[in-house]
Amino acid sequence: MQTRALWTGIALTVVLVGCGGTFSTEGSTGGSPGSGGQSSAGGWTTGGFPSGGRSAFGGAIGLGGTYSQGGAISKGGSGGCSQISCAYPYCPDGVVTTPPGQCCPVCSCANTVCAQPICPPGVGLVTPPGACCPVCASNSTDSCSQVVCNLTPQPCPQGYMPGREPGACCAGCVPNGDPISINCSGVACPAIEQLCSLGYTPGHYMSECCDGCIPDPKYCQHDSDCLIADRPRSCCGCPEAISIRMYQEDACWFDVSAPRPIPQSCYPQAVCGAYCGVCAPPGTAMCVGNQCTEYRPVYL
């Protein structure tokens, strides 16, 4: 009886030692220090699981990994990420974070509160790459640099003469002051949608019946090429998105966020008697499809 009890105790001891060796082996695989990104037992999440990789109780993985001198990030402990070298993102006003299930960090703007900068007239807002908050950016680059103008313009219709509309990159037709009469009854316009080159937009002059490609004064390349502006009108109208070129070349427009004096010649001699109602609060000027467009968020 004593001999059988002695062997039973030895067998139980061997089992316990084997279990302890299993924990030790996993700890050296996923949580040993010195293998690129592991930290001590401070890397456990609230739920009690390590933030990355397999480890022993003393080798939980930290959130960020190890930062090398070259700026790359190596996340240790996870088999899929241990061989990946990530470029460290530049976040001037955000927070560097690694999304769950991802290997490389990104800039997060989730908790960033931005102050709305007040820009001088004619200067729009632009958000630099990697940034969360917009800044004032002058229209220093030529917004017409990608436009190739038609060197053989079409003849101008009745009431128009060759010229360049304020804000347009290319010359087209402008009103000459002659009265316009038009009758489009019986005119069949092509059903094919106009595909216009950069700097032009589908449209027609007041004395024409069918659309063609005419110079677009609202052409843009970036959001900073646009602003919300208004002007004196003879009838109903609300602020709209225009190009910086229109604002600079036509003194009748004024920036709704920073009004400027308007020449007396811009005010109409007569106004219509219609009830126009109240305009909605101005939205945000954005460059959409190479045309300055007013954007208003839709709240459900």
C-alpha positions as CSV (number, residue, x, y, z in Angstrom):
1,M,0.0,0.0,0.0
2,Q,2.8,2.4,0.8
3,T,4.5,1.6,-2.5
4,R,1.4,2.3,-4.5
5,A,0.8,5.6,-2.7
6,L,4.3,6.7,-3.4
7,W,4.0,6.0,-7.2
8,T,0.6,7.9,-7.3
9,G,2.2,10.9,-5.7
10,I,5.1,10.9,-8.2
11,A,2.7,10.7,-11.2
12,L,0.6,13.6,-9.9
13,T,3.8,15.7,-9.5
14,V,4.8,15.0,-13.1
15,V,1.4,16.1,-14.4
16,L,1.6,19.4,-12.5
17,V,5.1,20.0,-13.8
18,G,3.9,19.4,-17.3
19,C,1.0,21.9,-17.0
20,G,3.4,24.5,-15.7
21,G,5.7,23.9,-18.7
22,T,2.9,24.6,-21.1
23,F,2.3,28.1,-19.7
24,S,6.0,28.8,-19.8
25,T,6.3,27.8,-23.5
26,E,3.4,30.0,-24.6
27,G,4.8,32.9,-22.6
28,S,8.1,32.7,-24.4
29,T,6.4,32.5,-27.8
30,G,4.1,35.6,-27.7
31,G,5.2,37.6,-24.7
32,S,8.9,37.4,-24.1
33,P,10.6,40.8,-23.9
34,G,13.1,41.7,-26.7
35,S,11.1,40.5,-29.7
36,G,9.9,43.8,-31.1
37,G,7.0,45.4,-29.2
38,Q,6.3,43.3,-26.1
39,S,6.0,44.9,-22.8
40,S,5.4,43.7,-19.2
41,A,2.0,42.9,-17.7
42,G,0.6,46.4,-18.3
43,G,-0.8,45.6,-21.7
44,W,-4.0,43.8,-20.7
45,T,-7.2,45.3,-21.8
46,T,-10.2,46.0,-19.6
47,G,-11.8,42.7,-20.6
48,G,-8.8,40.7,-19.3
49,F,-7.3,39.7,-22.7
50,P,-4.0,40.9,-24.0
51,S,-4.1,43.6,-26.7
52,G,-2.1,41.6,-29.2
53,G,-0.5,38.1,-29.5
54,R,-0.3,35.2,-27.2
55,S,1.6,35.5,-24.0
56,A,2.0,34.3,-20.5
57,F,0.6,36.2,-17.5
58,G,3.8,38.2,-17.3
59,G,4.2,39.0,-20.9
60,A,1.1,40.9,-22.3
61,I,1.7,42.9,-25.4
62,G,1.5,46.7,-25.3
63,L,-0.6,48.7,-27.7
64,G,1.9,50.5,-29.9
65,G,4.8,48.1,-30.3
66,T,8.4,49.2,-30.7
67,Y,9.3,52.4,-32.6
68,S,12.5,52.0,-34.6
69,Q,14.8,54.9,-35.5
70,G,13.6,54.9,-39.0
71,G,10.0,55.6,-38.1
72,A,8.7,52.1,-38.8
73,I,6.5,50.3,-36.2
74,S,6.8,46.6,-35.5
75,K,4.0,44.9,-33.6
76,G,5.4,41.9,-31.8
77,G,3.5,38.8,-30.6
78,S,1.0,38.6,-33.4
79,G,2.1,36.1,-36.1
80,G,0.5,38.2,-39.0
81,C,2.0,41.5,-38.0
82,S,5.5,40.6,-36.8
83,Q,6.9,40.6,-40.3
84,I,5.2,43.9,-41.3
85,S,7.0,47.2,-41.2
86,C,4.6,50.2,-41.1
87,A,5.3,53.8,-42.0
88,Y,4.6,56.0,-39.1
89,P,1.8,58.5,-40.0
90,Y,2.1,62.2,-39.6
91,C,-0.7,63.5,-37.4
92,P,-0.3,67.2,-36.6
93,D,-3.5,67.5,-34.6
94,G,-4.9,63.9,-34.4
95,V,-4.0,60.8,-32.4
96,V,-2.0,57.9,-33.6
97,T,-3.9,54.7,-33.0
98,T,-3.9,51.2,-34.3
99,P,-7.5,50.0,-35.2
100,P,-8.5,46.5,-33.8
101,G,-7.4,43.8,-36.1
102,Q,-5.0,46.0,-38.1
103,C,-1.2,46.0,-38.0
104,C,-0.4,49.5,-38.9
105,P,-1.3,52.7,-37.1
106,V,-3.4,55.5,-38.5
107,C,-4.4,59.1,-37.7
108,S,-7.6,59.3,-35.7
109,C,-9.7,62.5,-35.6
110,A,-12.5,61.0,-33.4
111,N,-11.8,63.1,-30.4
112,T,-10.3,66.2,-32.0
113,V,-12.1,69.5,-31.6
114,C,-11.2,72.0,-34.4
115,A,-11.5,75.7,-34.2
116,Q,-13.0,77.3,-37.3
117,P,-10.4,79.6,-38.7
118,I,-11.4,83.0,-40.0
119,C,-9.8,83.6,-43.3
120,P,-9.4,86.9,-45.2
121,P,-11.8,87.5,-48.2
122,G,-10.9,85.4,-51.1
123,V,-9.1,82.8,-49.1
124,G,-10.7,79.4,-48.7
125,L,-10.2,76.5,-46.2
126,V,-8.1,73.4,-46.9
127,T,-7.3,70.4,-44.7
128,P,-3.7,69.3,-45.1
129,P,-3.0,65.6,-45.7
130,G,-3.0,63.8,-42.4
131,A,-4.6,66.7,-40.5
132,C,-8.0,66.8,-38.8
133,C,-8.5,70.6,-38.8
134,P,-8.8,73.0,-41.7
135,V,-6.5,75.9,-42.2
136,C,-6.6,79.0,-44.4
137,A,-5.0,78.5,-47.7
138,S,-4.6,81.2,-50.3
139,N,-5.2,80.5,-53.9
140,S,-1.5,80.6,-54.6
141,T,-1.6,77.9,-57.4
142,D,-3.2,78.6,-60.7
143,S,-6.6,76.9,-60.5
144,C,-6.8,76.9,-64.4
145,S,-3.4,75.1,-64.8
146,Q,-5.1,71.9,-66.0
147,V,-7.4,73.6,-68.5
148,V,-6.8,73.5,-72.2
149,C,-8.8,76.2,-73.9
150,N,-10.5,75.8,-77.3
151,L,-8.4,78.0,-79.6
152,T,-11.2,78.1,-82.3
153,P,-14.3,79.3,-80.4
154,Q,-17.7,78.9,-81.9
155,P,-19.6,81.9,-83.3
156,C,-21.6,83.7,-80.6
157,P,-25.4,83.7,-80.7
158,Q,-27.7,86.6,-80.9
159,G,-27.2,89.1,-78.1
160,Y,-23.6,87.9,-77.4
161,M,-20.1,88.8,-78.4
162,P,-16.7,87.1,-78.0
163,G,-15.3,87.6,-74.5
164,R,-14.4,85.9,-71.2
165,E,-16.9,85.7,-68.4
166,P,-15.4,86.7,-65.0
167,G,-14.0,83.6,-63.4
168,A,-13.9,81.5,-66.5
169,C,-10.6,80.0,-67.5
170,C,-11.3,80.3,-71.2
171,A,-12.9,82.8,-73.5
172,G,-16.4,82.3,-74.8
173,C,-19.3,84.6,-75.3
174,V,-20.6,87.5,-73.1
175,P,-23.7,89.7,-73.4
176,N,-23.4,92.6,-75.7
177,G,-26.4,94.5,-74.5
178,D,-28.7,93.8,-77.5
179,P,-32.2,92.5,-76.8
180,I,-32.7,88.8,-77.0
181,S,-35.6,87.0,-78.5
182,I,-35.8,83.2,-78.7
183,N,-38.3,80.6,-79.9
184,C,-37.4,77.0,-79.2
185,S,-40.7,75.5,-80.2
186,G,-40.1,72.6,-82.6
187,V,-36.4,72.5,-81.9
188,A,-35.2,69.0,-81.2
189,C,-32.0,68.9,-79.1
190,P,-29.7,65.9,-79.1
191,A,-30.4,63.4,-76.3
192,I,-26.7,62.6,-75.9
193,E,-25.2,63.9,-72.7
194,Q,-22.5,66.4,-73.3
195,L,-19.0,65.4,-72.2
196,C,-17.0,68.6,-71.7
197,S,-13.3,69.0,-71.2
198,L,-11.8,70.5,-68.0
199,G,-12.8,74.2,-67.6
200,Y,-16.1,73.7,-69.6
201,T,-19.5,72.7,-68.5
202,P,-22.7,71.6,-70.3
203,G,-25.0,74.6,-70.9
204,H,-26.2,77.2,-73.3
205,Y,-26.6,81.0,-73.7
206,M,-29.9,82.6,-73.2
207,S,-30.5,83.0,-76.9
208,E,-29.8,79.3,-77.6
209,C,-32.1,76.3,-77.2
210,C,-29.8,73.3,-76.9
211,D,-26.8,72.7,-74.6
212,G,-23.2,72.7,-75.7
213,C,-19.9,73.0,-73.8
214,I,-19.4,76.6,-72.5
215,P,-16.6,78.0,-70.3
216,D,-17.4,77.3,-66.6
217,P,-16.7,80.3,-64.3
218,K,-17.1,77.9,-61.3
219,Y,-14.4,75.5,-62.4
220,C,-12.2,74.3,-59.6
221,Q,-9.5,71.8,-58.7
222,H,-9.6,71.9,-54.9
223,D,-12.1,73.0,-52.2
224,S,-9.8,76.0,-51.5
225,D,-10.7,77.3,-55.0
226,C,-14.3,77.9,-53.8
227,L,-16.3,80.1,-51.3
228,I,-19.9,80.9,-50.5
229,A,-20.8,84.4,-51.8
230,D,-23.8,86.6,-52.7
231,R,-24.4,89.7,-54.7
232,P,-27.2,92.2,-55.3
233,R,-30.0,90.8,-57.4
234,S,-33.0,92.2,-59.2
235,C,-35.1,89.3,-58.0
236,C,-34.9,86.3,-55.7
237,G,-31.6,84.7,-55.0
238,C,-29.6,83.2,-52.1
239,P,-25.8,82.8,-51.4
240,E,-24.1,80.2,-53.6
241,A,-20.8,78.5,-54.1
242,I,-18.6,80.4,-56.6
243,S,-14.9,80.2,-57.6
244,I,-12.2,82.4,-56.1
245,R,-11.6,83.7,-59.6
246,M,-15.3,84.9,-59.8
247,Y,-14.8,86.7,-56.5
248,Q,-11.6,88.3,-57.5
249,E,-12.7,89.4,-61.0
250,D,-16.3,90.5,-60.3
251,A,-16.5,93.2,-57.6
252,C,-20.3,92.6,-57.2
253,W,-19.7,89.4,-55.3
254,F,-19.1,89.4,-51.6
255,D,-18.0,86.7,-49.2
256,V,-20.9,86.0,-46.8
257,S,-18.4,85.3,-44.0
258,A,-16.5,88.6,-44.6
259,P,-18.6,91.1,-46.6
260,R,-16.8,93.8,-48.6
261,P,-18.0,97.1,-49.9
262,I,-20.0,96.7,-53.2
263,P,-19.8,99.3,-55.9
264,Q,-23.1,101.2,-56.5
265,S,-23.1,100.1,-60.1
266,C,-23.7,96.5,-58.9
267,Y,-27.2,97.3,-57.5
268,P,-30.1,96.9,-59.9
269,Q,-32.2,99.9,-60.9
270,A,-35.4,97.9,-60.5
271,V,-36.4,94.8,-58.5
272,C,-39.2,92.3,-59.0
273,G,-42.2,92.4,-56.7
274,A,-42.2,88.7,-55.9
275,Y,-42.0,87.4,-52.3
276,C,-38.7,85.6,-52.1
277,G,-38.9,84.1,-48.6
278,V,-36.0,83.4,-46.4
279,C,-32.8,81.8,-47.5
280,A,-31.4,78.7,-45.7
281,P,-28.2,79.1,-43.7
282,P,-25.2,79.0,-46.1
283,G,-23.6,75.6,-46.5
284,T,-20.0,74.7,-47.2
285,A,-18.3,75.5,-50.5
286,M,-16.7,72.3,-52.0
287,C,-15.1,71.3,-55.3
288,V,-17.3,68.5,-56.6
289,G,-16.7,67.2,-60.1
290,N,-14.4,70.2,-60.8
291,Q,-17.2,72.6,-60.1
292,C,-17.7,74.8,-57.0
293,T,-20.8,73.4,-55.2
294,E,-22.6,74.3,-52.0
295,Y,-22.8,71.3,-49.6
296,R,-25.4,71.1,-46.8
297,P,-25.3,68.1,-44.5
298,V,-28.6,66.1,-44.3
299,Y,-29.8,65.2,-40.8
300,L,-32.2,62.3,-40.6
